[in-house]
Amino acid sequence: MAWIMLVIAGVFEVVWAYSMKQSQGFTKLIPSVVTITGMIISFVLLALAMRTIPLGSAYMIWTGIGAIGAFIAGIVFLGEQLNLTRICAALLIVTGLIMMKIASR
């Protein structure tokens, strides 16, 4: 159950990061509210997951999901650049996440 909470926490990290971009520096109400709500949910779920998952593993996976998710959201929804260097960087993050999960067994 802790791993499921951690993945959901990572997804909410993507939600709040994307919403923060859309809030334009917290000048737009709805994206600002979504950002803060997403942050609270993400942090609470991360804290709950950390009851059983080691700190290093939980934090790395949480931030990794957020980084990869934000990378994908930026490309899909914001038209950000996609090139070989960025793809390689994202693959390195994913590889690190997989290795951390394996090491946490």
FIDRENLO-887449 format. One record per residue: residue number from 1; y, z, x of N, C-alpha, C, O, CB in turn. Coordinates in steps of 0.02 Angstrom, whole numbers, plus 50000, padded with zeros to 5 digits. Glycine has a CB too. Layout:
! FIDRENLO-887449
<pt pos="NUM" n_c2="Y" n_c3="Z" n_c1="X" ca_c2="Y" ca_c3="Z" ca_c1="X" c_c2="Y" c_c3="Z" c_c1="X" o_c2="Y" o_c3="Z" o_c1="X" cb_c2="Y" cb_c3="Z" cb_c1="X"/>
...
This chain:
! FIDRENLO-887449
<pt pos="1" n_c2="49940" n_c3="50000" n_c1="50041" ca_c2="50000" ca_c3="50000" ca_c1="50000" c_c2="50063" c_c3="50000" c_c1="50043" o_c2="50113" o_c3="49970" o_c1="50025" cb_c2="50000" cb_c3="50061" cb_c1="49953"/>
<pt pos="2" n_c2="50061" n_c3="50034" n_c1="50100" ca_c2="50119" ca_c3="50037" ca_c1="50144" c_c2="50139" c_c3="49968" c_c1="50170" o_c2="50198" o_c3="49953" o_c1="50175" cb_c2="50106" cb_c3="50084" cb_c1="50203"/>
<pt pos="3" n_c2="50089" n_c3="49927" n_c1="50186" ca_c2="50104" ca_c3="49860" ca_c1="50211" c_c2="50136" c_c3="49817" c_c1="50157" o_c2="50180" o_c3="49777" o_c1="50171" cb_c2="50040" cb_c3="49826" cb_c1="50237"/>
<pt pos="4" n_c2="50114" n_c3="49826" n_c1="50095" ca_c2="50145" ca_c3="49789" ca_c1="50039" c_c2="50217" c_c3="49810" c_c1="50031" o_c2="50262" o_c3="49768" o_c1="50022" cb_c2="50105" cb_c3="49801" cb_c1="49973"/>
<pt pos="5" n_c2="50230" n_c3="49876" n_c1="50033" ca_c2="50299" ca_c3="49900" ca_c1="50029" c_c2="50342" c_c3="49872" c_c1="50086" o_c2="50400" o_c3="49856" o_c1="50076" cb_c2="50301" cb_c3="49977" cb_c1="50029"/>
<pt pos="6" n_c2="50312" n_c3="49868" n_c1="50145" ca_c2="50349" ca_c3="49843" ca_c1="50203" c_c2="50367" c_c3="49770" c_c1="50194" o_c2="50423" o_c3="49750" o_c1="50210" cb_c2="50308" cb_c3="49853" cb_c1="50266"/>
<pt pos="7" n_c2="50321" n_c3="49730" n_c1="50169" ca_c2="50335" ca_c3="49659" ca_c1="50158" c_c2="50390" c_c3="49651" c_c1="50104" o_c2="50435" o_c3="49611" o_c1="50112" cb_c2="50271" cb_c3="49621" cb_c1="50136"/>
<pt pos="8" n_c2="50385" n_c3="49690" n_c1="50051" ca_c2="50436" ca_c3="49686" ca_c1="49998" c_c2="50503" c_c3="49709" c_c1="50026" o_c2="50555" o_c3="49680" o_c1="50010" cb_c2="50416" cb_c3="49730" cb_c1="49937"/>
<pt pos="9" n_c2="50504" n_c3="49760" n_c1="50068" ca_c2="50565" ca_c3="49783" ca_c1="50100" c_c2="50596" c_c3="49726" c_c1="50142" o_c2="50656" o_c3="49717" o_c1="50142" cb_c2="50552" cb_c3="49845" cb_c1="50144"/>
<pt pos="10" n_c2="50553" n_c3="49689" n_c1="50177" ca_c2="50576" ca_c3="49632" ca_c1="50216" c_c2="50606" c_c3="49577" c_c1="50173" o_c2="50656" o_c3="49547" o_c1="50191" cb_c2="50520" cb_c3="49603" cb_c1="50257"/>
<pt pos="11" n_c2="50576" n_c3="49565" n_c1="50116" ca_c2="50602" ca_c3="49515" ca_c1="50069" c_c2="50671" c_c3="49537" c_c1="50044" o_c2="50717" o_c3="49496" o_c1="50038" cb_c2="50553" cb_c3="49505" cb_c1="50010"/>
<pt pos="12" n_c2="50678" n_c3="49601" n_c1="50028" ca_c2="50744" ca_c3="49625" ca_c1="50006" c_c2="50795" c_c3="49623" c_c1="50062" o_c2="50855" o_c3="49618" o_c1="50049" cb_c2="50738" cb_c3="49696" cb_c1="49979"/>
<pt pos="13" n_c2="50772" n_c3="49626" n_c1="50124" ca_c2="50819" ca_c3="49617" ca_c1="50180" c_c2="50847" c_c3="49546" c_c1="50180" o_c2="50906" o_c3="49536" o_c1="50193" cb_c2="50784" cb_c3="49632" cb_c1="50248"/>
<pt pos="14" n_c2="50805" n_c3="49498" n_c1="50164" ca_c2="50829" ca_c3="49429" ca_c1="50159" c_c2="50878" c_c3="49423" c_c1="50101" o_c2="50930" o_c3="49390" o_c1="50107" cb_c2="50769" cb_c3="49380" cb_c1="50149"/>
<pt pos="15" n_c2="50862" n_c3="49454" n_c1="50045" ca_c2="50906" ca_c3="49452" ca_c1="49986" c_c2="50974" c_c3="49479" c_c1="50003" o_c2="51025" o_c3="49448" o_c1="49988" cb_c2="50875" cb_c3="49492" cb_c1="49928"/>
<pt pos="16" n_c2="50976" n_c3="49538" n_c1="50036" ca_c2="51042" ca_c3="49566" ca_c1="50050" c_c2="51080" c_c3="49527" c_c1="50103" o_c2="51141" o_c3="49523" o_c1="50101" cb_c2="51036" cb_c3="49638" cb_c1="50070"/>
<pt pos="17" n_c2="51044" n_c3="49500" n_c1="50152" ca_c2="51078" ca_c3="49460" ca_c1="50203" c_c2="51110" c_c3="49397" c_c1="50173" o_c2="51167" o_c3="49381" o_c1="50187" cb_c2="51029" cb_c3="49441" cb_c1="50260"/>
<pt pos="18" n_c2="51071" n_c3="49363" n_c1="50130" ca_c2="51097" ca_c3="49303" ca_c1="50097" c_c2="51156" c_c3="49321" c_c1="50051" o_c2="51207" o_c3="49287" o_c1="50051" cb_c2="51041" cb_c3="49268" cb_c1="50057"/>
<pt pos="19" n_c2="51148" n_c3="49375" n_c1="50013" ca_c2="51201" ca_c3="49395" ca_c1="49968" c_c2="51264" c_c3="49417" c_c1="50005" o_c2="51320" o_c3="49406" o_c1="49982" cb_c2="51178" cb_c3="49452" cb_c1="49923"/>
<pt pos="20" n_c2="51254" n_c3="49447" n_c1="50064" ca_c2="51312" ca_c3="49466" ca_c1="50104" c_c2="51352" c_c3="49405" c_c1="50125" o_c2="51413" o_c3="49405" o_c1="50124" cb_c2="51290" cb_c3="49507" cb_c1="50165"/>
<pt pos="21" n_c2="51316" n_c3="49353" n_c1="50144" ca_c2="51350" ca_c3="49290" ca_c1="50162" c_c2="51388" c_c3="49263" c_c1="50102" o_c2="51445" o_c3="49239" o_c1="50108" cb_c2="51298" cb_c3="49237" cb_c1="50187"/>
<pt pos="22" n_c2="51357" n_c3="49266" n_c1="50043" ca_c2="51388" ca_c3="49240" ca_c1="49983" c_c2="51447" c_c3="49284" c_c1="49959" o_c2="51490" o_c3="49260" o_c1="49923" cb_c2="51336" cb_c3="49236" cb_c1="49927"/>
<pt pos="23" n_c2="51448" n_c3="49347" n_c1="49980" ca_c2="51502" ca_c3="49392" ca_c1="49958" c_c2="51568" c_c3="49378" c_c1="49993" o_c2="51621" o_c3="49404" o_c1="49973" cb_c2="51481" cb_c3="49464" cb_c1="49971"/>
<pt pos="24" n_c2="51566" n_c3="49337" n_c1="50045" ca_c2="51626" ca_c3="49319" ca_c1="50084" c_c2="51665" c_c3="49381" c_c1="50105" o_c2="51723" o_c3="49390" o_c1="50089" cb_c2="51671" cb_c3="49272" cb_c1="50043"/>
<pt pos="25" n_c2="51629" n_c3="49424" n_c1="50142" ca_c2="51661" ca_c3="49485" ca_c1="50167" c_c2="51673" c_c3="49536" c_c1="50113" o_c2="51723" o_c3="49573" o_c1="50115" cb_c2="51726" cb_c3="49467" cb_c1="50201"/>
<pt pos="26" n_c2="51628" n_c3="49539" n_c1="50065" ca_c2="51633" ca_c3="49586" ca_c1="50009" c_c2="51696" c_c3="49574" c_c1="49966" o_c2="51725" o_c3="49621" o_c1="49939" cb_c2="51633" cb_c3="49658" cb_c1="50034"/>
<pt pos="27" n_c2="51715" n_c3="49511" n_c1="49961" ca_c2="51772" ca_c3="49494" ca_c1="49918" c_c2="51751" c_c3="49468" c_c1="49850" o_c2="51792" o_c3="49460" o_c1="49805" cb_c2="51816" cb_c3="49443" cb_c1="49953"/>
<pt pos="28" n_c2="51686" n_c3="49455" n_c1="49842" ca_c2="51659" ca_c3="49432" ca_c1="49777" c_c2="51614" c_c3="49488" c_c1="49749" o_c2="51569" o_c3="49512" o_c1="49784" cb_c2="51620" cb_c3="49364" cb_c1="49784"/>
<pt pos="29" n_c2="51626" n_c3="49507" n_c1="49688" ca_c2="51594" ca_c3="49566" ca_c1="49658" c_c2="51518" c_c3="49559" c_c1="49653" o_c2="51482" o_c3="49601" o_c1="49679" cb_c2="51623" cb_c3="49579" cb_c1="49590"/>
<pt pos="30" n_c2="51494" n_c3="49508" n_c1="49619" ca_c2="51422" ca_c3="49503" ca_c1="49605" c_c2="51381" c_c3="49499" c_c1="49670" o_c2="51333" o_c3="49538" o_c1="49678" cb_c2="51408" cb_c3="49441" cb_c1="49562"/>
<pt pos="31" n_c2="51397" n_c3="49455" n_c1="49716" ca_c2="51359" ca_c3="49455" ca_c1="49779" c_c2="51364" c_c3="49521" c_c1="49818" o_c2="51317" o_c3="49540" o_c1="49852" cb_c2="51382" cb_c3="49398" cb_c1="49824"/>
<pt pos="32" n_c2="51421" n_c3="49555" n_c1="49812" ca_c2="51429" ca_c3="49619" ca_c1="49845" c_c2="51382" c_c3="49672" c_c1="49815" o_c2="51352" o_c3="49711" o_c1="49851" cb_c2="51501" cb_c3="49643" cb_c1="49841"/>
<pt pos="33" n_c2="51377" n_c3="49673" n_c1="49749" ca_c2="51333" ca_c3="49720" ca_c1="49715" c_c2="51260" c_c3="49704" c_c1="49732" o_c2="51221" o_c3="49749" o_c1="49745" cb_c2="51344" cb_c3="49717" cb_c1="49638"/>
<pt pos="34" n_c2="51243" n_c3="49640" n_c1="49733" ca_c2="51174" ca_c3="49620" ca_c1="49751" c_c2="51159" c_c3="49641" c_c1="49823" o_c2="51104" o_c3="49664" o_c1="49838" cb_c2="51164" cb_c3="49544" cb_c1="49743"/>
<pt pos="35" n_c2="51208" n_c3="49634" n_c1="49868" ca_c2="51199" ca_c3="49654" ca_c1="49937" c_c2="51184" c_c3="49728" c_c1="49942" o_c2="51134" o_c3="49748" o_c1="49974" cb_c2="51261" cb_c3="49637" cb_c1="49978"/>
<pt pos="36" n_c2="51224" n_c3="49769" n_c1="49912" ca_c2="51215" ca_c3="49842" ca_c1="49917" c_c2="51151" c_c3="49864" c_c1="49884" o_c2="51115" o_c3="49907" o_c1="49910" cb_c2="51275" cb_c3="49878" cb_c1="49886"/>
<pt pos="37" n_c2="51136" n_c3="49836" n_c1="49826" ca_c2="51073" ca_c3="49852" ca_c1="49791" c_c2="51013" c_c3="49832" c_c1="49833" o_c2="50965" o_c3="49870" o_c1="49840" cb_c2="51071" cb_c3="49818" cb_c1="49722"/>
<pt pos="38" n_c2="51016" n_c3="49771" n_c1="49861" ca_c2="50961" ca_c3="49747" ca_c1="49903" c_c2="50952" c_c3="49791" c_c1="49965" o_c2="50895" o_c3="49804" o_c1="49986" cb_c2="50974" cb_c3="49676" cb_c1="49925"/>
<pt pos="39" n_c2="51007" n_c3="49813" n_c1="49994" ca_c2="51003" ca_c3="49858" ca_c1="50052" c_c2="50969" c_c3="49923" c_c1="50035" o_c2="50924" o_c3="49946" o_c1="50071" cb_c2="51074" cb_c3="49872" cb_c1="50080"/>
<pt pos="40" n_c2="50989" n_c3="49953" n_c1="49979" ca_c2="50959" ca_c3="50017" ca_c1="49959" c_c2="50884" c_c3="50009" c_c1="49947" o_c2="50844" o_c3="50049" o_c1="49972" cb_c2="50993" cb_c3="50043" cb_c1="49894"/>
<pt pos="41" n_c2="50865" n_c3="49958" n_c1="49909" ca_c2="50794" ca_c3="49947" ca_c1="49896" c_c2="50756" c_c3="49935" c_c1="49961" o_c2="50702" o_c3="49963" o_c1="49972" cb_c2="50785" cb_c3="49887" cb_c1="49848"/>
<pt pos="42" n_c2="50784" n_c3="49893" n_c1="50004" ca_c2="50751" ca_c3="49877" ca_c1="50067" c_c2="50741" c_c3="49940" c_c1="50110" o_c2="50687" o_c3="49951" o_c1="50137" cb_c2="50792" cb_c3="49826" cb_c1="50106"/>
<pt pos="43" n_c2="50794" n_c3="49981" n_c1="50117" ca_c2="50789" ca_c3="50041" ca_c1="50158" c_c2="50741" c_c3="50092" c_c1="50128" o_c2="50704" o_c3="50124" o_c1="50165" cb_c2="50858" cb_c3="50072" cb_c1="50166"/>
<pt pos="44" n_c2="50742" n_c3="50100" n_c1="50063" ca_c2="50696" ca_c3="50148" ca_c1="50031" c_c2="50624" c_c3="50127" c_c1="50042" o_c2="50582" o_c3="50168" o_c1="50060" cb_c2="50711" cb_c3="50155" cb_c1="49956"/>
<pt pos="45" n_c2="50609" n_c3="50064" n_c1="50031" ca_c2="50541" ca_c3="50040" ca_c1="50041" c_c2="50520" c_c3="50044" c_c1="50114" o_c2="50463" o_c3="50061" o_c1="50129" cb_c2="50534" cb_c3="49968" cb_c1="50017"/>
<pt pos="46" n_c2="50566" n_c3="50030" n_c1="50160" ca_c2="50551" ca_c3="50037" ca_c1="50231" c_c2="50535" c_c3="50110" c_c1="50247" o_c2="50487" o_c3="50124" o_c1="50282" cb_c2="50610" cb_c3="50012" cb_c1="50274"/>
<pt pos="47" n_c2="50574" n_c3="50156" n_c1="50221" ca_c2="50562" ca_c3="50227" ca_c1="50233" c_c2="50495" c_c3="50249" c_c1="50206" o_c2="50459" o_c3="50287" o_c1="50238" cb_c2="50618" cb_c3="50269" cb_c1="50202"/>
<pt pos="48" n_c2="50477" n_c3="50226" n_c1="50147" ca_c2="50412" ca_c3="50243" ca_c1="50118" c_c2="50355" c_c3="50214" c_c1="50159" o_c2="50305" o_c3="50248" o_c1="50171" cb_c2="50408" cb_c3="50217" cb_c1="50045"/>
<pt pos="49" n_c2="50363" n_c3="50153" n_c1="50182" ca_c2="50311" ca_c3="50121" ca_c1="50223" c_c2="50302" c_c3="50159" c_c1="50289" o_c2="50247" o_c3="50163" o_c1="50315" cb_c2="50328" cb_c3="50048" cb_c1="50237"/>
<pt pos="50" n_c2="50357" n_c3="50185" n_c1="50316" ca_c2="50354" ca_c3="50221" ca_c1="50380" c_c2="50318" c_c3="50288" c_c1="50376" o_c2="50305" o_c3="50319" o_c1="50427" cb_c2="50424" cb_c3="50232" cb_c1="50406"/>
<pt pos="51" n_c2="50301" n_c3="50309" n_c1="50317" ca_c2="50260" ca_c3="50370" ca_c1="50311" c_c2="50193" c_c3="50361" c_c1="50344" o_c2="50164" o_c3="50408" o_c1="50371" cb_c2="50251" cb_c3="50389" cb_c1="50237"/>
<pt pos="52" n_c2="50167" n_c3="50298" n_c1="50342" ca_c2="50100" ca_c3="50287" ca_c1="50371" c_c2="50099" c_c3="50234" c_c1="50426" o_c2="50054" o_c3="50234" o_c1="50467" cb_c2="50053" cb_c3="50265" cb_c1="50316"/>
<pt pos="53" n_c2="50148" n_c3="50190" n_c1="50427" ca_c2="50150" ca_c3="50138" ca_c1="50479" c_c2="50193" c_c3="50163" c_c1="50537" o_c2="50246" o_c3="50191" o_c1="50525" cb_c2="50179" cb_c3="50070" cb_c1="50450"/>
<pt pos="54" n_c2="50171" n_c3="50154" n_c1="50599" ca_c2="50210" ca_c3="50176" ca_c1="50656" c_c2="50280" c_c3="50145" c_c1="50655" o_c2="50290" o_c3="50088" o_c1="50634" cb_c2="50174" cb_c3="50159" cb_c1="50721"/>
<pt pos="55" n_c2="50329" n_c3="50183" n_c1="50680" ca_c2="50399" ca_c3="50162" ca_c1="50681" c_c2="50409" c_c3="50093" c_c1="50711" o_c2="50439" o_c3="50049" o_c1="50681" cb_c2="50440" cb_c3="50212" cb_c1="50718"/>
<pt pos="56" n_c2="50383" n_c3="50083" n_c1="50772" ca_c2="50392" ca_c3="50019" ca_c1="50807" c_c2="50365" c_c3="49960" c_c1="50768" o_c2="50397" o_c3="49908" o_c1="50762" cb_c2="50360" cb_c3="50022" cb_c1="50875"/>
<pt pos="57" n_c2="50305" n_c3="49969" n_c1="50741" ca_c2="50274" ca_c3="49915" ca_c1="50702" c_c2="50313" c_c3="49901" c_c1="50638" o_c2="50328" o_c3="49844" o_c1="50623" cb_c2="50201" cb_c3="49933" cb_c1="50685"/>
<pt pos="58" n_c2="50329" n_c3="49954" n_c1="50602" ca_c2="50364" ca_c3="49946" ca_c1="50538" c_c2="50432" c_c3="49913" c_c1="50548" o_c2="50450" o_c3="49866" o_c1="50512" cb_c2="50373" cb_c3="50013" cb_c1="50503"/>
<pt pos="59" n_c2="50470" n_c3="49937" n_c1="50597" ca_c2="50537" ca_c3="49911" ca_c1="50607" c_c2="50535" c_c3="49839" c_c1="50632" o_c2="50575" o_c3="49797" o_c1="50610" cb_c2="50575" cb_c3="49954" cb_c1="50656"/>
<pt pos="60" n_c2="50490" n_c3="49824" n_c1="50677" ca_c2="50485" ca_c3="49755" ca_c1="50702" c_c2="50466" c_c3="49706" c_c1="50647" o_c2="50494" o_c3="49652" o_c1="50641" cb_c2="50435" cb_c3="49751" cb_c1="50760"/>
<pt pos="61" n_c2="50418" n_c3="49725" n_c1="50606" ca_c2="50396" ca_c3="49681" ca_c1="50553" c_c2="50451" c_c3="49673" c_c1="50500" o_c2="50462" o_c3="49618" o_c1="50475" cb_c2="50331" cb_c3="49708" cb_c1="50520"/>
<pt pos="62" n_c2="50484" n_c3="49728" n_c1="50483" ca_c2="50539" ca_c3="49726" ca_c1="50434" c_c2="50595" c_c3="49679" c_c1="50459" o_c2="50618" o_c3="49636" o_c1="50421" cb_c2="50567" cb_c3="49796" cb_c1="50422"/>
<pt pos="63" n_c2="50616" n_c3="49688" n_c1="50520" ca_c2="50670" ca_c3="49645" ca_c1="50546" c_c2="50646" c_c3="49573" c_c1="50556" o_c2="50685" o_c3="49526" o_c1="50548" cb_c2="50697" cb_c3="49673" cb_c1="50612"/>
<pt pos="64" n_c2="50583" n_c3="49565" n_c1="50575" ca_c2="50555" ca_c3="49498" ca_c1="50584" c_c2="50553" c_c3="49459" c_c1="50519" o_c2="50572" o_c3="49400" o_c1="50517" cb_c2="50485" cb_c3="49502" cb_c1="50613"/>
<pt pos="65" n_c2="50531" n_c3="49492" n_c1="50466" ca_c2="50530" ca_c3="49459" ca_c1="50400" c_c2="50602" c_c3="49441" c_c1="50381" o_c2="50615" o_c3="49387" o_c1="50355" cb_c2="50497" cb_c3="49506" cb_c1="50346"/>
<pt pos="66" n_c2="50648" n_c3="49487" n_c1="50393" ca_c2="50718" ca_c3="49474" ca_c1="50377" c_c2="50746" c_c3="49416" c_c1="50418" o_c2="50781" o_c3="49373" o_c1="50391" cb_c2="50760" cb_c3="49535" cb_c1="50390"/>
<pt pos="67" n_c2="50729" n_c3="49414" n_c1="50482" ca_c2="50755" ca_c3="49360" ca_c1="50525" c_c2="50727" c_c3="49292" c_c1="50505" o_c2="50765" o_c3="49244" o_c1="50499" cb_c2="50738" cb_c3="49375" cb_c1="50599"/>
<pt pos="68" n_c2="50662" n_c3="49289" n_c1="50495" ca_c2="50631" ca_c3="49225" ca_c1="50476" c_c2="50654" c_c3="49205" c_c1="50406" o_c2="50669" o_c3="49146" o_c1="50394" cb_c2="50554" cb_c3="49230" cb_c1="50479"/>
<pt pos="69" n_c2="50656" n_c3="49253" n_c1="50361" ca_c2="50678" ca_c3="49238" ca_c1="50293" c_c2="50750" c_c3="49214" c_c1="50291" o_c2="50766" o_c3="49166" o_c1="50255" cb_c2="50671" cb_c3="49299" cb_c1="50249"/>
<pt pos="70" n_c2="50794" n_c3="49247" n_c1="50329" ca_c2="50864" ca_c3="49225" ca_c1="50331" c_c2="50871" c_c3="49157" c_c1="50364" o_c2="50912" o_c3="49116" o_c1="50343" cb_c2="50907" cb_c3="49277" cb_c1="50370"/>
<pt pos="71" n_c2="50830" n_c3="49144" n_c1="50415" ca_c2="50829" ca_c3="49079" ca_c1="50447" c_c2="50811" c_c3="49024" c_c1="50397" o_c2="50844" o_c3="48973" o_c1="50393" cb_c2="50778" cb_c3="49079" cb_c1="50506"/>
<pt pos="72" n_c2="50759" n_c3="49036" n_c1="50358" ca_c2="50736" ca_c3="48988" ca_c1="50308" c_c2="50789" c_c3="48981" c_c1="50252" o_c2="50805" o_c3="48926" o_c1="50230" cb_c2="50667" cb_c3="49009" cb_c1="50278"/>
<pt pos="73" n_c2="50815" n_c3="49037" n_c1="50228" ca_c2="50866" ca_c3="49035" ca_c1="50175" c_c2="50927" c_c3="48997" c_c1="50198" o_c2="50957" o_c3="48959" o_c1="50160" cb_c2="50886" cb_c3="49106" cb_c1="50153"/>
<pt pos="74" n_c2="50947" n_c3="49007" n_c1="50260" ca_c2="51005" ca_c3="48971" ca_c1="50287" c_c2="50995" c_c3="48896" c_c1="50287" o_c2="51040" o_c3="48857" o_c1="50271" cb_c2="51020" cb_c3="48995" cb_c1="50357"/>
<pt pos="75" n_c2="50934" n_c3="48876" n_c1="50305" ca_c2="50919" ca_c3="48804" ca_c1="50306" c_c2="50915" c_c3="48776" c_c1="50235" o_c2="50944" o_c3="48724" o_c1="50220" cb_c2="50853" cb_c3="48791" cb_c1="50344"/>
<pt pos="76" n_c2="50877" n_c3="48810" n_c1="50192" ca_c2="50864" ca_c3="48785" ca_c1="50125" c_c2="50926" c_c3="48788" c_c1="50080" o_c2="50942" o_c3="48740" o_c1="50045" cb_c2="50807" cb_c3="48824" cb_c1="50093"/>
<pt pos="77" n_c2="50961" n_c3="48845" n_c1="50080" ca_c2="51015" ca_c3="48855" ca_c1="50032" c_c2="51085" c_c3="48843" c_c1="50060" o_c2="51131" o_c3="48829" o_c1="50022" cb_c2="51011" cb_c3="48924" cb_c1="50006"/>
<pt pos="78" n_c2="51092" n_c3="48848" n_c1="50126" ca_c2="51159" ca_c3="48842" ca_c1="50155" c_c2="51168" c_c3="48781" c_c1="50199" o_c2="51222" o_c3="48770" o_c1="50227" cb_c2="51175" cb_c3="48904" cb_c1="50194"/>
<pt pos="79" n_c2="51116" n_c3="48741" n_c1="50205" ca_c2="51121" ca_c3="48679" ca_c1="50244" c_c2="51130" c_c3="48691" c_c1="50319" o_c2="51159" o_c3="48649" o_c1="50353" cb_c2="51177" cb_c3="48638" cb_c1="50219"/>
<pt pos="80" n_c2="51105" n_c3="48747" n_c1="50344" ca_c2="51111" ca_c3="48761" ca_c1="50415" c_c2="51068" c_c3="48714" c_c1="50456" o_c2="51019" o_c3="48685" o_c1="50431" cb_c2="51093" cb_c3="48834" cb_c1="50430"/>
<pt pos="81" n_c2="51086" n_c3="48707" n_c1="50518" ca_c2="51054" ca_c3="48659" ca_c1="50564" c_c2="50980" c_c3="48678" c_c1="50577" o_c2="50963" o_c3="48736" o_c1="50585" cb_c2="51092" cb_c3="48657" cb_c1="50630"/>
<pt pos="82" n_c2="50938" n_c3="48628" n_c1="50578" ca_c2="50868" ca_c3="48636" ca_c1="50597" c_c2="50855" c_c3="48592" c_c1="50657" o_c2="50861" o_c3="48530" o_c1="50653" cb_c2="50820" cb_c3="48618" cb_c1="50537"/>
<pt pos="83" n_c2="50837" n_c3="48623" n_c1="50712" ca_c2="50821" ca_c3="48584" ca_c1="50772" c_c2="50762" c_c3="48616" c_c1="50808" o_c2="50739" o_c3="48670" o_c1="50790" cb_c2="50883" cb_c3="48579" cb_c1="50819"/>
<pt pos="84" n_c2="50738" n_c3="48583" n_c1="50859" ca_c2="50678" ca_c3="48606" ca_c1="50894" c_c2="50687" c_c3="48675" c_c1="50924" o_c2="50641" o_c3="48716" o_c1="50921" cb_c2="50660" cb_c3="48556" cb_c1="50948"/>
<pt pos="85" n_c2="50744" n_c3="48689" n_c1="50953" ca_c2="50756" ca_c3="48754" ca_c1="50984" c_c2="50752" c_c3="48811" c_c1="50933" o_c2="50721" o_c3="48862" o_c1="50946" cb_c2="50824" cb_c3="48755" cb_c1="51019"/>
<pt pos="86" n_c2="50783" n_c3="48801" n_c1="50875" ca_c2="50781" ca_c3="48853" ca_c1="50823" c_c2="50711" c_c3="48861" c_c1="50795" o_c2="50690" o_c3="48917" o_c1="50780" cb_c2="50829" cb_c3="48835" cb_c1="50766"/>
<pt pos="87" n_c2="50674" n_c3="48806" n_c1="50788" ca_c2="50605" ca_c3="48810" ca_c1="50765" c_c2="50563" c_c3="48849" c_c1="50815" o_c2="50523" o_c3="48892" o_c1="50795" cb_c2="50575" cb_c3="48739" cb_c1="50753"/>
<pt pos="88" n_c2="50570" n_c3="48835" n_c1="50879" ca_c2="50532" ca_c3="48871" ca_c1="50930" c_c2="50549" c_c3="48945" c_c1="50930" o_c2="50504" o_c3="48987" o_c1="50936" cb_c2="50546" cb_c3="48841" cb_c1="51000"/>
<pt pos="89" n_c2="50612" n_c3="48962" n_c1="50922" ca_c2="50632" ca_c3="49032" ca_c1="50919" c_c2="50600" c_c3="49067" c_c1="50859" o_c2="50576" o_c3="49123" o_c1="50865" cb_c2="50709" cb_c3="49038" cb_c1="50915"/>
<pt pos="90" n_c2="50600" n_c3="49034" n_c1="50802" ca_c2="50569" ca_c3="49063" ca_c1="50742" c_c2="50494" c_c3="49072" c_c1="50752" o_c2="50466" o_c3="49122" o_c1="50730" cb_c2="50583" cb_c3="49018" cb_c1="50681"/>
<pt pos="91" n_c2="50462" n_c3="49023" n_c1="50783" ca_c2="50390" ca_c3="49029" ca_c1="50796" c_c2="50374" c_c3="49087" c_c1="50843" o_c2="50323" o_c3="49120" o_c1="50836" cb_c2="50363" cb_c3="48964" cb_c1="50825"/>
<pt pos="92" n_c2="50418" n_c3="49100" n_c1="50891" ca_c2="50408" ca_c3="49157" ca_c1="50935" c_c2="50412" c_c3="49223" c_c1="50896" o_c2="50374" o_c3="49270" o_c1="50909" cb_c2="50461" cb_c3="49156" cb_c1="50992"/>
<pt pos="93" n_c2="50458" n_c3="49226" n_c1="50849" ca_c2="50464" ca_c3="49286" ca_c1="50808" c_c2="50401" c_c3="49295" c_c1="50766" o_c2="50373" o_c3="49350" o_c1="50763" cb_c2="50526" cb_c3="49282" cb_c1="50762"/>
<pt pos="94" n_c2="50378" n_c3="49242" n_c1="50734" ca_c2="50317" ca_c3="49246" ca_c1="50694" c_c2="50257" c_c3="49267" c_c1="50737" o_c2="50217" o_c3="49308" o_c1="50715" cb_c2="50303" cb_c3="49178" cb_c1="50660"/>
<pt pos="95" n_c2="50252" n_c3="49239" n_c1="50796" ca_c2="50198" ca_c3="49258" ca_c1="50842" c_c2="50201" c_c3="49333" c_c1="50858" o_c2="50150" o_c3="49367" o_c1="50857" cb_c2="50200" cb_c3="49217" cb_c1="50907"/>
<pt pos="96" n_c2="50261" n_c3="49358" n_c1="50871" ca_c2="50270" ca_c3="49429" ca_c1="50885" c_c2="50250" c_c3="49472" c_c1="50825" o_c2="50220" o_c3="49525" o_c1="50834" cb_c2="50341" cb_c3="49443" cb_c1="50903"/>
<pt pos="97" n_c2="50266" n_c3="49449" n_c1="50764" ca_c2="50248" ca_c3="49486" ca_c1="50704" c_c2="50172" c_c3="49490" c_c1="50697" o_c2="50145" o_c3="49543" o_c1="50681" cb_c2="50279" cb_c3="49454" cb_c1="50642"/>
<pt pos="98" n_c2="50139" n_c3="49434" n_c1="50708" ca_c2="50066" ca_c3="49433" ca_c1="50702" c_c2="50035" c_c3="49479" c_c1="50754" o_c2="49989" o_c3="49517" o_c1="50739" cb_c2="50039" cb_c3="49360" cb_c1="50711"/>
<pt pos="99" n_c2="50060" n_c3="49476" n_c1="50815" ca_c2="50033" ca_c3="49518" ca_c1="50869" c_c2="50044" c_c3="49592" c_c1="50853" o_c2="50001" o_c3="49634" o_c1="50866" cb_c2="50065" cb_c3="49500" cb_c1="50937"/>
<pt pos="100" n_c2="50102" n_c3="49609" n_c1="50825" ca_c2="50117" ca_c3="49679" ca_c1="50808" c_c2="50070" c_c3="49703" c_c1="50753" o_c2="50046" o_c3="49759" o_c1="50755" cb_c2="50190" cb_c3="49687" cb_c1="50786"/>
<pt pos="101" n_c2="50058" n_c3="49661" n_c1="50703" ca_c2="50012" ca_c3="49680" ca_c1="50649" c_c2="49942" c_c3="49691" c_c1="50677" o_c2="49909" o_c3="49740" o_c1="50659" cb_c2="50010" cb_c3="49625" cb_c1="50594"/>
<pt pos="102" n_c2="49919" n_c3="49647" n_c1="50720" ca_c2="49852" ca_c3="49655" ca_c1="50750" c_c2="49850" c_c3="49720" c_c1="50791" o_c2="49800" o_c3="49756" o_c1="50788" cb_c2="49836" cb_c3="49593" cb_c1="50796"/>
<pt pos="103" n_c2="49902" n_c3="49734" n_c1="50828" ca_c2="49903" ca_c3="49793" ca_c1="50871" c_c2="49908" c_c3="49858" c_c1="50830" o_c2="49893" o_c3="49912" o_c1="50856" cb_c2="49961" cb_c3="49789" cb_c1="50919"/>
<pt pos="104" n_c2="49928" n_c3="49853" n_c1="50767" ca_c2="49938" ca_c3="49913" ca_c1="50726" c_c2="49876" c_c3="49934" c_c1="50689" o_c2="49878" o_c3="49982" o_c1="50651" cb_c2="49993" cb_c3="49902" cb_c1="50677"/>
<pt pos="105" n_c2="49822" n_c3="49900" n_c1="50699" ca_c2="49760" ca_c3="49918" ca_c1="50663" c_c2="49729" c_c3="49981" c_c1="50690" o_c2="49677" o_c3="50003" o_c1="50666" cb_c2="49709" cb_c3="49861" cb_c1="50668"/>
